[in-house]
Amino acid sequence: MKFSHLLLALMVTAIWGINFSGIKLGVGSVDPFILAGLRFVFCVFPVIFFIPKPDVPLKTVATYGVLFGVGVWGLVNLGIQLGVSAGVASLTLQLSAFMSVFMGYFFLNESITRFKLVGFVLSLIGLGLIFSVTDGSVSPIGLAMVLLGALFWSSTNIIIKKSGAKKVFSFLVWGSLFSPIPLFIAGFFTGGSQAYVSLIENMDALVAGSVLFQAFFATLIGFFVWNYLLGIYPVSSVAPISLLVPGFGFLSSAIFFGETIGSTKMIACLLILAGLIISLFGDRLAIIMKPARSL
């Protein structure tokens, strides 16, 4: 990978990690579903007027938009509001990689190798350690919401793969068209009309910055650059860099909110990341090592 492209990849992972702190800043004064709804409004307009519709059925695009909007970011926002720190949320959401493996097995007939199973077990142990954190940065109900968001993220990955969509960025933008209304409805059901009154009362530069950062930087710019890199390099060269997202997530949370990274979180982080690395590279290393052992 060219150095300039490596810097672009690092920039995206930094943006995605900082995004969780941006969410935490926003949900401090705005309903989490409404905050997510505003995010997707700005993901769509005015960009959608310059992006061609993806060559897949509209029903598939709409399903993706609802699941990605409400299922992923609505629930992640809710989990953060319920007491999960930005750093822990950024790490926990990485578990969607393992959920995608099992969904691929059930819905796409993809195989699950022993390395993926070992990686999954290691990550489960790391997740168990996160549940044991008692420094106030982990809420069990909030963590459950983030895990559910990770499950929905895996579902959206399956939808994209089964659709055969070649222009993923176009799929994202047009799918986002179907995210705001369900999110605004969810905000009304959870917070009533007071949620919208609070939005008007609390709308300030901080909330506006949170929404715009999530929409333009974390979503549009982040996914555009990431898909651009995936179009140039093999997935195996680009995807592992996303493992840095939790690092930036914890770092930004420590800077903005004073989150402490104790030994339990550190071990949990290492276990989950080790599990992801084994899942990603275990099969390739086994193939490389096999000829060496035969010699």
Stockholm file with secondary structure:
# STOCKHOLM 1.0

chainA/1-295         MKFSHLLLALMVTAIWGINFSGIKLGVGSVDPFILAGLRFVFCVFPVIFFIPKPDVPLKTVATYGVLFGVGVWGLVNLGIQLGVSAGVASLTLQLSAFMSVFMGYFFLNESITRFKLVGFVLSLIGLGLIFSVTDGSVSPIGLAMVLLGALFWSSTNIIIKKSGAKKVFSFLVWGSLFSPIPLFIAGFFTGGSQAYVSLIENMDALVAGSVLFQAFFATLIGFFVWNYLLGIYPVSSVAPISLLVPGFGFLSSAIFFGETIGSTKMIACLLILAGLIISLFGDRLAIIMKPARSL
#=GR chainA/1-295 SS CCHHHHHHHHHHHHHHHHHHHHHHHHHTTSCHHHHHHHHHHHHHTTGGGGSCCCSSCHHHHHHHHHIIIIIIIIHHHHHHHTTCCHHHHHHHGGGHHHHHHHHHHHHSCCCCCHHHHHHHHHHHHHHHHHHTCCSSSCCHHHHHHHHHHHHHHHHHHHHHHHHTCSCHHHHHHHHHTTSHHHHHHHHHHHHHHHHHHHHHHHCSHHHHHHHHIIIIIIIIIHHHHHHHHHHHSCHHHHGGGGGGHHHHHHHHHHHHHCCCCCHHHHHHHHHHHHHHHHHHHHHHHHHHHHHHHHC
#=GC SS_cons         CCHHHHHHHHHHHHHHHHHHHHHHHHHTTSCHHHHHHHHHHHHHTTGGGGSCCCSSCHHHHHHHHHIIIIIIIIHHHHHHHTTCCHHHHHHHGGGHHHHHHHHHHHHSCCCCCHHHHHHHHHHHHHHHHHHTCCSSSCCHHHHHHHHHHHHHHHHHHHHHHHHTCSCHHHHHHHHHTTSHHHHHHHHHHHHHHHHHHHHHHHCSHHHHHHHHIIIIIIIIIHHHHHHHHHHHSCHHHHGGGGGGHHHHHHHHHHHHHCCCCCHHHHHHHHHHHHHHHHHHHHHHHHHHHHHHHHC
//
